[in-house]
Amino acid sequence: MTVHHAGPVRDPALEARLAQEPGLAGRAIFAYREVPSTMDVAHELAAAGEPDGALIWAERQTQGRGRMSRKWESPAGGVYCSVVLRPSRPQAEHPQLSLVAGLAAAEAVERLSGLHPSIRWPNDLLLDGRKLAGILLEARQDWVVLGFGINVTTPLAQLPEGATSLAAHDACGAEPYRVTAAWYEVLQTWYQRWSRDGFAPIREALRPRLALLGQIVRIAVDGRGEMEGQALNVDEAGRLLVRLDSGLARAFDVGEVALLR
Ligand code: BTN
């Protein structure tokens, strides 16, 4: 009896097109017209042994997901991808990769378009206060999958309120393949730096791009209600330091909280 694999089918033409981008040449690329979520494909490939750096990419997703079990609208016109990483640093530091990826996204957008997105800790890219892109980090056994979603030419009518796209900001140099390659390339540079030197250089590069510092933020702590305070800084471990109304400063772990508007 033949057992048919029911998973999504790779698209060689898309893979060849992506591999033409200088930043992606020679990389392991798995590209699809449509998948439920590139995160799931990436976890499956990682479980089957794909090494550090494999890129999983889709034109559309039917079940794109964001942090805190939110949905990530994924119509054609955006970039939806995931990268398998097998970090050499201790597991406790892996959440910092969310910030490494956010920094890479901000720099990639800047390089391609001259726009200056800010980073809303821990993982959102904003342009004029609207959400342009998001990063999702999921750790399993001995790998991490970093997901990256960015609205490139996506019509705003197909996106949630408060979202924006590169095209809406006249970023004419930005099309999905180039955006993917730019993010991937900058991510590799910062990932290598982080692997070697830890979070300190990332923190330095992030600081001028952080949208929140000095602002009053509301933080929803899993199962423990909400707290308000002033965002002071990102500490040496990547946590957000907040001065609470009580006057006490507290550090919030990446992934522990959500920032509400
Ligand atoms: C967030 O802002 O909450 C994170 C959004 C992450 C979306 C990307 S799109 C590619 C990858 N696949 C998914 O299902 N999610 C991530």
Residues whose N, C-alpha, C, O or C-beta is under 5 A from the ligand:
A	BS01	BTN	S37 T38 M39 Q63 G64 R65 G66 R67 W72 V79 Y80 C81 G134 I135 L136 G147 F148 G149
